[in-house]
Amino acid sequence: MLWHIVGVVTDKPLILMVDDDPNDRFLLRRAFSRTGVINPVFELDSGEAAINYLKGTPPYDDRIRHPFPAILLLDLHMPNTDGFTVLQWIRDKLTVGGLLIVVLSRLDEIRYINRAYQLGANSFLTKPGDSTELEDLIRAFNDYWLVRNTRPGSSTSGLPNEPGLK
Amino acid sequence: MESHELLLIAEDNPDDALLLRRALNQAGVKARLKFVADGEEMLFYLQGAGAYSDRSRHPLPSAIIMDLKMPRKTGLEVLEWIAANPQVAVVPTVILSSSSMPEDVRNAYRLGANTYFVKPTTYDELVSTMETLQKYWVSAARLSPHTKTEAE
């Protein structure tokens, strides 16, 4: 488990980044910081960890330190529990409506895009080839999902309400 | 959206439909625009029912824009039907609603809306919202290319 969080306590909604590739996590972390994203970003390196985090099972049971995310930025191609399994788990087990899911993957064939949308992804982004393009993409992600789009829960407290487990 | 793509829009107020059409054009949206009058007509279109039975003339859209409060069938009912139909569930749905009530927002997402915008009150803001949609969904996000999938 790896994580970095900007500031200790913040009321900015959390972005949960799930990617098994340490290089991609590094480039994403850098893109978030260079594009001026001030939201906390929590990093996980596997689908299993993502499910545990969303469930709030140890070591993620303290919701002050590990708040429920507003946005899940999800890789698809991961060993053991892949992104599709995480999407399916969210669909089956979480009373959804409080979590936005943005897929960020190199798997960009039509069937993968369709499957991700069918399983409830809000949006599908393709991982670009270089870090400049990645910064442009993260800028678009930030501007759209954190600024323009109306998030569930954002019209009242500014904090996402945690959906319950089914 | 590219010119061969289709944007399906439900708007029951003809004046609002006219303004939305102008705003989409002004925002540089190149997709073909198909307006339907309410949730029921939206469902007929998506089901390929009645006047919409010819899929070559009325293909599945690349994206959908609709309100929640519509006559005959509400936006939530349309979302429910879309979620239950995998072939259509790949189409991103944009809710453009006058409601900013948290339960409306939450219910829309719960039933599968991809994104939610509160309907702007001025025309300039409407253009700006359409520019935002165009910029993200066309330049950044990946959409399901229906026409290709169906030809396969």
HADDOCK unambig.tbl for C-alpha pairs under 7 A between the chains (distance, minus, plus):
assign (segid A and resid 96 and name CA) (segid B and resid 110 and name CA) 5.37 0.50 0.50
assign (segid A and resid 97 and name CA) (segid B and resid 106 and name CA) 5.27 0.50 0.50
assign (segid A and resid 97 and name CA) (segid B and resid 107 and name CA) 6.66 0.50 0.50
assign (segid A and resid 97 and name CA) (segid B and resid 109 and name CA) 4.80 0.50 0.50
assign (segid A and resid 97 and name CA) (segid B and resid 110 and name CA) 3.89 0.50 0.50
assign (segid A and resid 98 and name CA) (segid B and resid 106 and name CA) 6.67 0.50 0.50
assign (segid A and resid 110 and name CA) (segid B and resid 144 and name CA) 6.52 0.50 0.50
assign (segid A and resid 113 and name CA) (segid B and resid 144 and name CA) 6.42 0.50 0.50
assign (segid A and resid 114 and name CA) (segid B and resid 90 and name CA) 5.32 0.50 0.50
assign (segid A and resid 114 and name CA) (segid B and resid 144 and name CA) 6.02 0.50 0.50
assign (segid A and resid 117 and name CA) (segid B and resid 89 and name CA) 6.72 0.50 0.50
assign (segid A and resid 117 and name CA) (segid B and resid 90 and name CA) 4.97 0.50 0.50
assign (segid A and resid 118 and name CA) (segid B and resid 86 and name CA) 6.00 0.50 0.50
assign (segid A and resid 118 and name CA) (segid B and resid 89 and name CA) 5.32 0.50 0.50
assign (segid A and resid 118 and name CA) (segid B and resid 90 and name CA) 5.45 0.50 0.50
assign (segid A and resid 120 and name CA) (segid B and resid 112 and name CA) 6.65 0.50 0.50
assign (segid A and resid 122 and name CA) (segid B and resid 114 and name CA) 4.46 0.50 0.50
assign (segid A and resid 122 and name CA) (segid B and resid 115 and name CA) 6.94 0.50 0.50
assign (segid A and resid 123 and name CA) (segid B and resid 114 and name CA) 6.94 0.50 0.50
assign (segid A and resid 123 and name CA) (segid B and resid 141 and name CA) 6.58 0.50 0.50
assign (segid A and resid 124 and name CA) (segid B and resid 141 and name CA) 5.61 0.50 0.50
assign (segid A and resid 124 and name CA) (segid B and resid 142 and name CA) 5.40 0.50 0.50
assign (segid A and resid 125 and name CA) (segid B and resid 140 and name CA) 6.73 0.50 0.50
assign (segid A and resid 125 and name CA) (segid B and resid 141 and name CA) 4.95 0.50 0.50
assign (segid A and resid 125 and name CA) (segid B and resid 142 and name CA) 5.81 0.50 0.50
assign (segid A and resid 137 and name CA) (segid B and resid 140 and name CA) 6.51 0.50 0.50
assign (segid A and resid 140 and name CA) (segid B and resid 136 and name CA) 6.48 0.50 0.50
assign (segid A and resid 140 and name CA) (segid B and resid 140 and name CA) 6.96 0.50 0.50
assign (segid A and resid 144 and name CA) (segid B and resid 136 and name CA) 6.79 0.50 0.50
assign (segid A and resid 149 and name CA) (segid B and resid 115 and name CA) 6.45 0.50 0.50
assign (segid A and resid 149 and name CA) (segid B and resid 116 and name CA) 5.90 0.50 0.50
assign (segid A and resid 149 and name CA) (segid B and resid 117 and name CA) 5.89 0.50 0.50
assign (segid A and resid 150 and name CA) (segid B and resid 116 and name CA) 5.32 0.50 0.50
assign (segid A and resid 150 and name CA) (segid B and resid 117 and name CA) 5.61 0.50 0.50
assign (segid A and resid 152 and name CA) (segid B and resid 102 and name CA) 6.74 0.50 0.50
assign (segid A and resid 152 and name CA) (segid B and resid 105 and name CA) 5.70 0.50 0.50
assign (segid A and resid 152 and name CA) (segid B and resid 106 and name CA) 5.19 0.50 0.50
assign (segid A and resid 153 and name CA) (segid B and resid 102 and name CA) 6.14 0.50 0.50
assign (segid A and resid 155 and name CA) (segid B and resid 100 and name CA) 6.90 0.50 0.50
assign (segid A and resid 155 and name CA) (segid B and resid 102 and name CA) 6.06 0.50 0.50
assign (segid A and resid 156 and name CA) (segid B and resid 102 and name CA) 6.94 0.50 0.50
